[in-house]
Amino acid sequence: MAIIKNIPQVIIDEHVAWRMNPTLLAIFATVLFTGCAEQPVAPDVSTERSPVVPPPSTVTVTTPSESALALLRKREGYHESVYVDEEGKAIAGLGHKLTPAELSRYPVGRKVPRETLDKWQQRDTEKAWSIAAQQASEVGEPRLTEGLFAVVFQLGQYWYRKHTKTWMYLKGQQWREAALEAQDSLWYRQTPKRVEDFQKALRAL
C-alpha cells in the first residue's frame, strides 16, 4: 500500500484504483501535485546595497565665496573693452587674459559682449577657486582658500615656483614667516595691496 500525504485516511490500492470515482481521482491528483510543487521564494533584499553617498566634507565647492569675489572685483576692476595691462597682456572683463584666438576676435579697444564677459568670469573664477582649495588642502589649512584664491587669480596656478620661500613657510604652517616673505618680493613692489590682502589672510589664522 502507498499512503498519499496530506490526504488523511485515504489509501489507494493498485487493484481498486480503477474503480474509484474519476472526480475523486482528480482531487487526489490536484492535492498531490500542489503539495509537491515548489513554493516561490521571496527575494532576499538584505544583501542589496544602498547608494553610496559621500560625506559632505568630500564634496568640492568650485564656486568662490561672495566675499572673495567682492575683493577680487575691487582689486581687478571691470573693463568691457579689451585693454593692455602693464605686463603687455590683453585684458577684459574681470581680469580675464585673452587667448590668441580670443584676441583675434576681440582686438584691443573692442567692446566684448556682456554674455561673453560673464562666461569668462565664471570659468576663470571657478578654476582659480578650485586650484586655491587644492593648495590650501596641501598646506593643511582650508581657511586659507580665500586668500590663495586672489593669489592664484593674479599670479597663476604655479605662483609658488617663483615664490618658493613663501610656499615653503606655508607648507610648514609658519604663517607669520610666510607673510613677511611675501612682502620681500617684486610682487609686493608692483601690487602692494594684493600682498597685503594675502598677509591679512595669513595673520588671521
Buried (B, 14 or more C-beta within 10 A) or exposed (E): EEEBEEBEEEEBEEEEEEEEEEEEEEEBEEBBEEEEEEEEEEEEEEEEEEEEEEEEEEEEEEEBEEEBBEBBEEBBEEBEEBEEEEEEEBBBBBBBBBEEEBBEEBEEEEEBEEEBBEEBBEEBBBBBBBBBBBBBEEBEBEEBBBBBBBBBBBBBBEBBEEBEBBBBBBBEEBBEBBBBBBBEBEBBEEBEEBBBBBBEBBEEE
